[in-house]
Amino acid sequence: MGLKGGPTEDEVMAVSLAKLGIRPGDRVVDLGCGTGKVAVALSETAGRVYAIDRRPEAVAYARDAATRAGRGNIEFFEGDAVEILPGLGPLDAAFVGGSRRLPEVLALLADQVRGRIVVNAVMVGTLHEAIATMRRLGIFVEAIHLQVSRSADIAGGTMFKPINPVYIVVGGAGCS
């Protein structure tokens, strides 16, 4: 079964996870968890992962991925992140893979997250909205344009096929 919008490419996830800087025991949220790939990766180090998606099929898919990976430290929520986030309490980091209500989500995270907030965006509009909102909140750190290409066989040789570029926007507490 495929799920619209995912999964996050391995190379993009590696950079995003590095920018999050998850430490053992951290409490982390994955907003727009989609296939659950990022939540499962976060759960390898974090003490607790909260995975949120408004789509029931995404939550079911992500829950199944966590079960297959043997991860019991991920809690799943179906619904609007703006309504769910306040009930989670203080967080150490946040990964945002969805763009719905992004300014409101980032405002909540700015007050709730002690460490880094990473937003992955594929649309230029989302990139602009993430940077502008983080700047307004005084938490903007940097934006990264990541273009990955993978090898493919062609006429007995090798070529590279590009994957759509992704923008990684990093923010965090105490940054400006």
C-alpha positions in Angstrom: 0.0 0.0 0.0 1.4 3.4 -0.9 0.7 6.5 1.1 0.5 10.0 -0.6 3.4 12.2 0.4 5.9 9.7 1.6 8.1 8.1 2.7 10.9 10.6 3.4 14.0 9.7 1.4 16.8 8.1 3.4 19.3 10.9 2.6 16.8 13.6 3.5 16.0 11.8 6.7 19.7 11.5 7.6 20.2 15.3 7.3 17.0 16.0 9.2 17.8 13.7 12.0 21.3 15.1 12.3 19.9 18.6 12.5 17.4 17.5 15.3 20.3 16.2 17.4 18.2 13.6 19.3 19.7 12.3 22.5 18.8 9.2 24.5 15.6 9.8 26.5 14.4 12.8 24.5 10.7 13.4 24.0 10.1 14.1 20.4 7.1 14.8 18.1 6.7 13.8 14.5 4.0 16.0 12.9 2.5 14.7 9.7 4.0 11.2 10.5 2.8 9.7 7.2 4.4 6.3 6.7 6.0 6.3 10.2 9.5 6.1 8.7 10.8 9.2 10.6 9.0 8.3 13.8 10.6 4.8 13.7 14.0 6.3 13.1 13.5 8.8 15.9 12.4 6.0 18.3 15.8 4.3 17.9 17.3 7.1 20.1 14.5 9.0 21.7 12.8 7.9 24.9 9.3 8.7 23.6 8.0 9.7 20.2 4.6 11.2 19.6 3.5 10.6 16.0 0.6 12.8 14.7 -1.2 12.8 11.4 -4.7 14.0 10.5 -5.2 11.1 8.1 -6.5 7.9 9.6 -4.8 5.8 6.9 -1.5 7.4 7.7 -1.8 6.7 11.4 -2.7 3.1 10.6 0.2 2.8 8.2 2.7 4.3 10.7 1.4 2.2 13.6 2.0 -0.9 11.4 5.5 0.3 10.6 6.3 0.7 14.3 4.9 -2.7 15.1 7.0 -4.3 12.3 10.1 -2.5 13.6 9.4 -3.6 17.2 9.1 -0.1 18.5 7.0 0.3 21.6 8.0 3.9 22.5 5.9 5.6 19.8 2.5 6.9 20.7 0.1 7.7 17.8 -2.5 10.5 17.5 -5.0 11.0 14.7 -6.1 14.6 14.4 -5.1 18.2 14.1 -1.6 18.9 15.5 -2.7 22.4 16.8 -5.3 20.6 19.0 -3.0 17.7 20.1 0.3 19.5 20.8 -0.7 21.4 23.9 -1.5 18.1 25.7 1.9 16.6 25.1 3.8 18.9 27.5 7.4 19.9 27.1 9.3 18.4 24.2 13.0 18.1 23.4 12.7 18.2 19.6 10.1 18.3 16.8 10.1 17.1 13.2 7.5 18.7 11.0 6.7 16.8 7.8 3.4 18.3 7.1 2.5 21.9 6.2 -1.1 22.2 7.4 -1.5 25.2 9.8 2.3 25.6 9.8 2.4 29.1 11.4 0.2 28.0 14.3 2.1 24.7 14.7 5.4 26.6 14.8 4.1 29.1 17.4 3.1 26.2 19.6 6.4 24.4 19.1 8.4 27.6 19.8 7.0 27.5 23.4 7.0 23.8 23.8 10.3 22.6 22.4 13.6 22.9 24.3 15.8 21.9 21.4 15.6 21.8 17.7 12.6 22.1 15.3 13.1 20.7 11.8 10.6 21.4 9.0 10.9 19.4 5.7 9.3 21.2 2.8 8.9 20.3 -0.9 7.0 23.4 -1.9 8.6 26.8 -2.1 5.6 28.3 -0.5 6.0 26.1 2.6 9.7 27.0 2.7 8.9 30.7 2.7 6.2 30.2 5.3 8.5 28.2 7.6 11.4 30.7 7.4 9.1 33.8 7.8 7.3 32.3 10.8 10.5 31.1 12.5 12.1 34.5 12.0 9.0 36.2 13.4 9.2 33.8 16.4 13.0 34.4 16.8 13.8 30.8 16.4 15.2 30.6 12.9 18.6 28.9 12.6 19.1 28.0 8.9 17.6 26.6 5.8 19.1 23.8 3.7 18.3 23.0 0.0 19.0 19.3 -0.4 19.2 17.8 -3.9 19.8 14.0 -4.1 20.5 12.0 -7.2 20.8 8.2 -7.3 22.7 6.1 -9.8 20.9 4.2 -12.5 22.0 2.0 -15.3 22.0 3.3 -18.8 23.4 1.8 -22.0 26.0 -0.3 -20.1 27.0 2.7 -18.0 25.8 4.7 -15.0 23.8 7.9 -14.9 22.3 9.8 -12.0 18.5 10.3 -11.7 17.5 13.3 -9.5 15.0 13.1 -6.8 12.8 16.1 -6.1 14.7 18.7 -4.0 13.7 19.1 -0.4 14.2 22.2 1.9 15.1 21.6 5.5 14.3 24.5 7.7 15.9 24.4 11.2 14.8 26.4 14.2 15.3 26.1 17.9 14.9 27.6 21.3 17.2 30.5 22.2 18.1 31.0 18.5 17.7 34.2 16.6 
